Amino acid sequence: MAEPQPRNTALILDDDQTPDLTFADRFFAVIDSGESPAIILRSKANDDRYLASRGITAIV
């Protein structure tokens, strides 16, 4: 089984938001740019320990 690719880039999803077409468009735009994005909740966006534990270095 192949190892998953690291996800350095993350998209922010509001804690009370359900992903919609606008979010999906942003998600796939990041994929089209060659990244494999993670999704993080807005409440975690400023938690440096959390981001580091997931290897996230860029938020879009």
ChimeraX attribute file (.defattr): number of C-alpha atoms within 10 A of each C-alpha:
attribute: neighborCount
match mode: 1-to-1
recipient: residues
	/A:1	3
	/A:2	4
	/A:3	5
	/A:4	7
	/A:5	9
	/A:6	13
	/A:7	16
	/A:8	17
	/A:9	20
	/A:10	24
	/A:11	19
	/A:12	17
	/A:13	17
	/A:14	14
	/A:15	11
	/A:16	8
	/A:17	10
	/A:18	9
	/A:19	11
	/A:20	8
	/A:21	9
	/A:22	8
	/A:23	15
	/A:24	11
	/A:25	11
	/A:26	13
	/A:27	21
	/A:28	14
	/A:29	13
	/A:30	17
	/A:31	12
	/A:32	10
	/A:33	8
	/A:34	9
	/A:35	17
	/A:36	17
	/A:37	22
	/A:38	17
	/A:39	14
	/A:40	20
	/A:41	14
	/A:42	15
	/A:43	11
	/A:44	15
	/A:45	16
	/A:46	9
	/A:47	10
	/A:48	12
	/A:49	10
	/A:50	13
	/A:51	19
	/A:52	11
	/A:53	8
	/A:54	16
	/A:55	15
	/A:56	18
	/A:57	12
	/A:58	12
	/A:59	15
	/A:60	11
